[in-house]
Amino acid sequence: MGKISKGLAAGAIALLTVSAAACGSGDAGSSGDAKGATSTDPIVVGAISSLSGPAAFPEASQAAKAVFDRVNAEGGVNGRKISYVSVDDKGDPSTAAQASRDLIQNKNAVALAGGASLLDCQVNGAFYAQSGISSISGTGIDPGCFTSPAISPVNTGPFLGTTVTLYHASEVLKIDKLCGFFVILGGTSEAYKGAVEQWSKITGKQLLINDRSLSGNTTDYTPYILRARDAGCKGVVFNGTEPMSVGWVNAAKAQGVTGIKWLVLTSTYTDAAVKAFGDAGKDVVALSEFEPYSDTTSEATKDWRALMTQNKVPLTSFAEGGYLAATNLVTVLKGIKGDITRESVTAALKALTPIESGMVGTPYAFGPDQAHSSNRAAKFVQPDNGSWKVMTPDWIRLPNA
């Protein structure tokens, strides 16, 4: 999504494999429910994002702040202003763990919303559940974002995104020989394996090649591309980040490989990527987890686009996620009868009636489940004269499986 391309270093993601053990056993401490708060005290909402380090995702929290600032300018929630505290985890698990404890135990946050982090969910998911706080992630990136009772991202995510991409390729584009080449960063191999298995369960189909041997250190994609060509692949799902996908498509062009659809995830749906592809982009199909940000005529994104432009927030998929996360939380806060506390917010989210939005293809849900992945739809875009063109005006919705 957005700027996931900024040097997504394998070393940083690899920390996810040890983060739960290193940071997940901390004492949850007090409930941090802001005891003694009055009806005029600010409502503290936190966010943990990777704003610096090996990859930076600032737009999500910037977009969330724009939403909260507008609510405050209009009088707040029942007269109470929202104090939005966005913290940089620097892509470091120990920093992320410390940030969560500060927000919950010291800042007395009632909820988290709009974050976009390499590792927040994996590091802090268990602590959030222990502390009775809920997080509406602006961008769920690591597997922990989709396996926690305390976290419900607004985005599809890379794993369900893989399933939707395969579903679109096989059931809509009717590509009959699909292959997958997956870059495995940290502990994501099983998540991608599960994504492919879910597609197989829905469709009864199998990948011709399912290669999960690539890593963040892989820079020569030629052997994989030639393998795909020689095997007769007609479509290849590739989960690499923006620079990886650009490298992949350029390698295919250098080898003269044509006639294969390169199916990429939202991390490659960026203005920079479409320009870098040049004429080689004719074979690229990219997933958009939200209403495509590049469609300037969409009514669904009209308010988002105006608010982001007013606040000088870059128009990206990340900004869409932050906007939706904050907007959904505001809806929840305004619906609470009585005091707005951590407990009342979490209770409201667990009882939440799914929220409809034209910016997503399925309603946003939280609820009492032990895991959340309510965004089960996508649209698809393709390069067209240096920009992105929407391929699917209608949402491609993933059936339950």
Phi and psi in degrees as a GROMACS rama.xvg file:
@    title "Ramachandran Plot"
@    xaxis  label "Phi"
@    yaxis  label "Psi"
@TYPE xy
43.2364  -113.684  GLY-2
-108.728  37.9027  LYS-3
-64.1617  -9.90206  ILE-4
-72.9171  -12.9801  SER-5
-70.7748  81.1588  LYS-6
54.4464  53.1254  GLY-7
-68.0946  94.9671  LEU-8
-78.3505  135.111  ALA-9
-62.8277  -33.5144  ALA-10
-61.5494  -39.2145  GLY-11
-67.6668  -43.4703  ALA-12
-67.4959  -33.3113  ILE-13
-60.3419  -23.8203  ALA-14
-61.7896  -20.8764  LEU-15
-61.402  -29.3561  LEU-16
-70.1274  -19.7648  THR-17
-115.99  -6.74666  VAL-18
-64.9136  -39.2467  SER-19
-63.5887  -41.0822  ALA-20
-69.6792  -35.7649  ALA-21
-76.3288  -34.7424  ALA-22
-123.206  -9.17458  CYS-23
-82.67  -6.42316  GLY-24
-99.608  6.51004  SER-25
-65.2761  154.561  GLY-26
-68.6587  129.791  ASP-27
-69.1388  -20.3507  ALA-28
68.49  -155.184  GLY-29
-72.0231  164.971  SER-30
-70.7327  -16.1117  SER-31
59.5887  40.148  GLY-32
-92.8166  18.4774  ASP-33
57.1604  45.4921  ALA-34
-56.9826  137.822  LYS-35
92.1262  -3.38012  GLY-36
-65.7464  145.927  ALA-37
-107.085  173.733  THR-38
-68.3341  -10.0118  SER-39
-105.142  -7.31083  THR-40
-66.6953  147.79  ASP-41
-62.0128  150.403  PRO-42
-89.4993  112.636  ILE-43
-86.2572  121.873  VAL-44
-120.251  129.8  VAL-45
-106.709  167.974  GLY-46
-155.426  136.815  ALA-47
-114.688  121.887  ILE-48
-135.245  157.813  SER-49
-89.2401  97.9432  SER-50
-100.168  -11.5684  LEU-51
-150.369  179.442  SER-52
100.154  -155.993  GLY-53
-65.8175  -22.464  PRO-54
-148.793  141.124  ALA-55
-126.452  133.637  ALA-56
-128.545  70.2689  PHE-57
-78.1592  -23.4317  PRO-58
-65.0213  -33.6857  GLU-59
-61.2226  -51.4695  ALA-60
-71.2642  -30.7314  SER-61
-63.4904  -41.6044  GLN-62
-66.658  -41.5931  ALA-63
-61.2437  -42.6429  ALA-64
-60.6897  -39.6001  LYS-65
-61.3722  -39.3246  ALA-66
-64.7993  -48.2158  VAL-67
-65.7361  -37.8792  PHE-68
-61.7451  -39.1849  ASP-69
-66.3218  -41.4351  ARG-70
-60.2859  -43.6118  VAL-71
-63.0437  -40.7155  ASN-72
-64.6148  -25.0297  ALA-73
-93.1627  8.76121  GLU-74
111.653  -1.75143  GLY-75
80.3115  -161.173  GLY-76
-107.222  109.826  VAL-77
52.7698  38.9585  ASN-78
85.6864  -6.04699  GLY-79
-100.079  131.672  ARG-80
-78.5777  155.661  LYS-81
-97.166  124.698  ILE-82
-100.473  109.018  SER-83
-97.1584  118.993  TYR-84
-113.451  104.007  VAL-85
-101.411  126.604  SER-86
-118.327  140.497  VAL-87
-90.5748  119.917  ASP-88
-89.5993  -4.55904  ASP-89
58.7747  18.0124  LYS-90
68.831  22.1141  GLY-91
-118.425  127.616  ASP-92
-63.4794  -38.9551  PRO-93
-69.0192  -37.2554  SER-94
-64.6731  -40.3926  THR-95
-62.8081  -41.5343  ALA-96
-64.817  -43.5423  ALA-97
-64.3427  -39.5471  GLN-98
-63.2136  -40.9897  ALA-99
-64.6397  -39.8976  SER-100
-68.8304  -36.2935  ARG-101
-66.4987  -44.6635  ASP-102
-63.3673  -40.2565  LEU-103
-84.6337  -46.1161  ILE-104
-88.586  -32.1101  GLN-105
-103.411  -43.8394  ASN-106
-84.308  -13.0534  LYS-107
57.7614  44.0461  ASN-108
-62.0795  140.481  ALA-109
-90.3583  -18.9966  VAL-110
-165.826  168.984  ALA-111
-120.628  142.74  LEU-112
-158.418  140.812  ALA-113
85.4983  7.48278  GLY-114
-74.7853  155.513  GLY-115
-144.889  101.266  ALA-116
-131.946  147.972  SER-117
-62.9485  -31.8183  LEU-118
-146.977  6.2535  LEU-119
-55.2362  -47.9456  ASP-120
-62.9369  -45.1438  CYS-121
-65.8451  -39.365  GLN-122
-74.9882  -44.2438  VAL-123
-109.531  -4.42388  ASN-124
-54.1767  -46.4314  GLY-125
-66.0112  -37.7495  ALA-126
-66.5851  -39.0977  PHE-127
-60.2669  -45.1788  TYR-128
-63.3576  -41.7288  ALA-129
-60.1662  -38.568  GLN-130
-85.2814  -6.99267  SER-131
72.1716  25.1204  GLY-132
-108.025  152.824  ILE-133
-118.88  146.952  SER-134
-124.438  125.843  SER-135
-101.403  93.8561  ILE-136
-68.2076  135.92  SER-137
-73.4736  -32.3949  GLY-138
-146.282  109.919  THR-139
-84.5596  122.198  GLY-140
-113.799  -50.0469  ILE-141
-89.2278  162.646  ASP-142
-58.02  -30.0425  PRO-143
-62.543  -21.0845  GLY-144
-67.2321  -22.4587  CYS-145
-113.67  12.5922  PHE-146
-132.876  20.7953  THR-147
-118.49  139.436  SER-148
-69.8732  -16.0183  PRO-149
-99.044  -2.29621  ALA-150
-129.733  131.984  ILE-151
-138.053  100.254  SER-152
-70.0375  156.693  PRO-153
-87.3493  -16.3617  VAL-154
-94.197  168.935  ASN-155
-71.4306  -41.8097  THR-156
87.9058  162.315  GLY-157
-69.7875  -24.0561  PRO-158
-85.5247  -54.0677  PHE-159
-64.9085  -30.7987  LEU-160
-60.6563  -36.5553  GLY-161
-63.9263  -43.2713  THR-162
-62.0794  -45.4645  THR-163
-64.5343  -39.6795  VAL-164
-61.434  -45.5678  THR-165
-64.3943  -40.4667  LEU-166
-62.3757  -45.332  TYR-167
-61.2183  -41.9106  HIS-168
-65.4774  -45.1053  ALA-169
-81.6901  -37.5245  SER-170
-97.1035  -24.9438  GLU-171
-105.183  -52.3798  VAL-172
-77.9059  -14.526  LEU-173
60.4239  37.8565  LYS-174
-80.0193  122.231  ILE-175
-97.6258  -13.4662  ASP-176
-122.937  88.1493  LYS-177
-99.5251  142.337  LEU-178
-130.846  158.224  CYS-179
-133.205  132.58  GLY-180
-125.931  116.258  PHE-181
-116.98  127.524  PHE-182
-82.0046  120.374  VAL-183
-101.161  111.748  ILE-184
-109.886  121.562  LEU-185
62.9788  -140.532  GLY-186
-94.2456  48.7902  GLY-187
-102.193  -1.71258  THR-188
-58.7422  -47.2987  SER-189
-65.6938  -33.3262  GLU-190
-66.2743  -41.6791  ALA-191
-70.8055  -36.7404  TYR-192
-58.4949  -44.8987  LYS-193
-65.0862  -34.6044  GLY-194
-63.389  -42.4059  ALA-195
-68.1173  -40.8567  VAL-196
-62.7249  -36.1089  GLU-197
-64.8367  -41.8373  GLN-198
-60.8464  -43.2285  TRP-199
-62.7585  -38.0362  SER-200
-65.1197  -38.3717  LYS-201
-72.0131  -43.1217  ILE-202
-103.611  -18.9859  THR-203
76.4348  13.603  GLY-204
-109.173  161.699  LYS-205
-126.943  152.663  GLN-206
-74.157  142.557  LEU-207
-69.1987  -39.785  LEU-208
-132.557  133.541  ILE-209
-130.325  88.5673  ASN-210
-105.069  114.19  ASP-211
-114.422  36.413  ARG-212
-96.5691  -8.60663  SER-213
-77.069  152.525  LEU-214
-133.13  178.571  SER-215
-65.9504  -15.9568  GLY-216
-90.2883  -5.81804  ASN-217
-72.7183  122.346  THR-218
-121.314  -19.2843  THR-219
-101.929  104.435  ASP-220
-92.407  -4.93641  TYR-221
-56.5281  -46.4122  THR-222
-59.7027  -35.2012  PRO-223
-72.4464  -39.6051  TYR-224
-66.2241  -41.8549  ILE-225
-67.0532  -35.1241  LEU-226
-63.1189  -42.5347  ARG-227
-63.135  -43.3458  ALA-228
-62.804  -47.5794  ARG-229
-67.0015  -28.1141  ASP-230
-81.4697  -10.3139  ALA-231
85.8516  21.6455  GLY-232
-61.9876  133.793  CYS-233
-102.3  -16.2724  LYS-234
-149.397  138.637  GLY-235
-128.282  120.912  VAL-236
-86.7382  127.715  VAL-237
-129.429  124.091  PHE-238
-96.2793  12.8608  ASN-239
-64.6506  160.043  GLY-240
-72.3979  176.378  THR-241
-50.4945  -53.7575  GLU-242
-66.1676  -31.2011  PRO-243
-65.7194  -44.8369  MET-244
-65.1992  -38.8938  SER-245
-62.8839  -42.6734  VAL-246
-62.3365  -39.7649  GLY-247
-63.5645  -49.7397  TRP-248
-65.4698  -38.6097  VAL-249
-66.2612  -36.7877  ASN-250
-65.5084  -39.6748  ALA-251
-63.6396  -41.0929  ALA-252
-63.4113  -41.7158  LYS-253
-63.3533  -30.8896  ALA-254
-89.0539  -1.32939  GLN-255
70.3183  23.8404  GLY-256
-84.4664  119.187  VAL-257
-132.404  170.918  THR-258
82.5645  4.8867  GLY-259
-112.68  130.471  ILE-260
-80.5161  125.336  LYS-261
-95.0079  109.912  TRP-262
-99.0091  109.121  LEU-263
-115.137  160.328  VAL-264
-90.2993  -178.525  LEU-265
-62.7847  -24.2584  THR-266
-59.6659  -21.2086  SER-267
-98.5594  -6.81923  THR-268
-80.6187  78.7586  TYR-269
-138.077  159.116  THR-270
-64.9028  -37.2856  ASP-271
-65.036  -42.2187  ALA-272
-64.6684  -45.1966  ALA-273
-64.8004  -31.5406  VAL-274
-73.4615  -37.0135  LYS-275
-69.9675  -29.3386  ALA-276
-65.1923  -36.733  PHE-277
59.4895  -143.491  GLY-278
-71.4668  -14.014  ASP-279
-71.2127  -12.5195  ALA-280
-73.2262  -4.68863  GLY-281
-63.0746  -21.9834  LYS-282
-98.4375  4.59914  ASP-283
-92.6513  137.428  VAL-284
-128.068  124.359  VAL-285
-115.792  147.216  ALA-286
-88.849  138.417  LEU-287
-116.611  119.298  SER-288
-74.1416  -20.8647  GLU-289
-123.331  177.87  PHE-290
-51.3095  124.817  GLU-291
-51.8755  124.161  PRO-292
-65.7257  -24.6383  TYR-293
-80.9914  -7.66923  SER-294
-85.2508  96.5247  ASP-295
-74.2564  -8.71903  THR-296
-96.13  -3.20428  THR-297
-70.7754  128.789  SER-298
-70.226  -30.337  GLU-299
-63.165  -31.1748  ALA-300
-103.161  11.2547  THR-301
-60.4318  -49.348  LYS-302
-66.9884  -42.4421  ASP-303
-57.9994  -48.9645  TRP-304
-61.8149  -42.971  ARG-305
-65.7965  -43.1993  ALA-306
-67.5967  -41.1497  LEU-307
-65.172  -42.8019  MET-308
-62.9827  -42.51  THR-309
-60.6844  -35.8145  GLN-310
-99.8458  8.6996  ASN-311
58.3888  37.9438  LYS-312
-94.2878  127.926  VAL-313
-55.3483  141.504  PRO-314
-83.5703  97.2098  LEU-315
-139.699  170.743  THR-316
-62.0048  -36.4297  SER-317
-57.4482  -44.1057  PHE-318
-65.3965  -32.9136  ALA-319
-63.2184  -43.3837  GLU-320
-63.4486  -43.4896  GLY-321
-63.9489  -41.0999  GLY-322
-61.3133  -46.7901  TYR-323
-65.9003  -41.7577  LEU-324
-60.6215  -47.3072  ALA-325
-66.5691  -41.6344  ALA-326
-62.3523  -42.3769  THR-327
-64.5153  -40.6347  ASN-328
-65.1836  -40.8101  LEU-329
-60.304  -40.9084  VAL-330
-57.8654  -43.2053  THR-331
-65.9316  -46.9216  VAL-332
-59.8714  -42.1032  LEU-333
-69.8526  -19.0352  LYS-334
-91.0238  -4.49587  GLY-335
-80.0163  128.331  ILE-336
-93.5488  123.807  LYS-337
97.7217  -159.108  GLY-338
-65.5262  141.273  ASP-339
-95.6473  104.538  ILE-340
-128.594  172.855  THR-341
-56.3771  -43.0148  ARG-342
-65.3094  -43.0716  GLU-343
-71.1838  -33.3363  SER-344
-67.9234  -46.1969  VAL-345
-62.2963  -41.1003  THR-346
-62.6359  -40.3301  ALA-347
-66.0437  -38.5699  ALA-348
-67.9494  -38.8909  LEU-349
-67.5659  -25.4383  LYS-350
-101.509  11.4798  ALA-351
-64.3963  130.219  LEU-352
-76.8248  127.296  THR-353
-49.1672  139.991  PRO-354
-99.3375  123.939  ILE-355
-83.6134  146.245  GLU-356
-155.434  139.611  SER-357
-68.5995  -11.5142  GLY-358
-83.9412  -9.52714  MET-359
-132.822  156.753  VAL-360
-88.8477  -13.9531  GLY-361
-134.261  149.154  THR-362
-62.6304  147.05  PRO-363
-75.0525  133.652  TYR-364
-133.972  152.368  ALA-365
-122.748  -89.2459  PHE-366
78.3629  -176.149  GLY-367
-90.0867  6.04569  PRO-368
-65.6384  161.696  ASP-369
-83.0636  -8.25435  GLN-370
-153.456  154.231  ALA-371
-137.769  130.796  HIS-372
-155.925  70.115  SER-373
-77.5478  -21.704  SER-374
-82.3174  97.9746  ASN-375
-115.315  30.6984  ARG-376
-141.93  165.466  ALA-377
-159.794  163.029  ALA-378
-115.573  165.109  LYS-379
-127.108  143.883  PHE-380
-128.929  159.632  VAL-381
-142.173  152.149  GLN-382
-62.3595  142.511  PRO-383
-154.793  103.887  ASP-384
54.1496  46.6114  ASN-385
83.0807  6.32918  GLY-386
-140.08  -178.946  SER-387
-101.317  135.386  TRP-388
-113.479  135.042  LYS-389
-72.5103  124.765  VAL-390
-86.9121  -34.3287  MET-391
-122.074  92.8173  THR-392
-57.8266  -32.1944  PRO-393
-94.8137  152.243  ASP-394
-68.6789  141.077  TRP-395
-94.5101  108.372  ILE-396
-101.194  133.815  ARG-397
-82.5705  123.93  LEU-398
-63.945  156.289  PRO-399
-68.4398  142.942  ASN-400
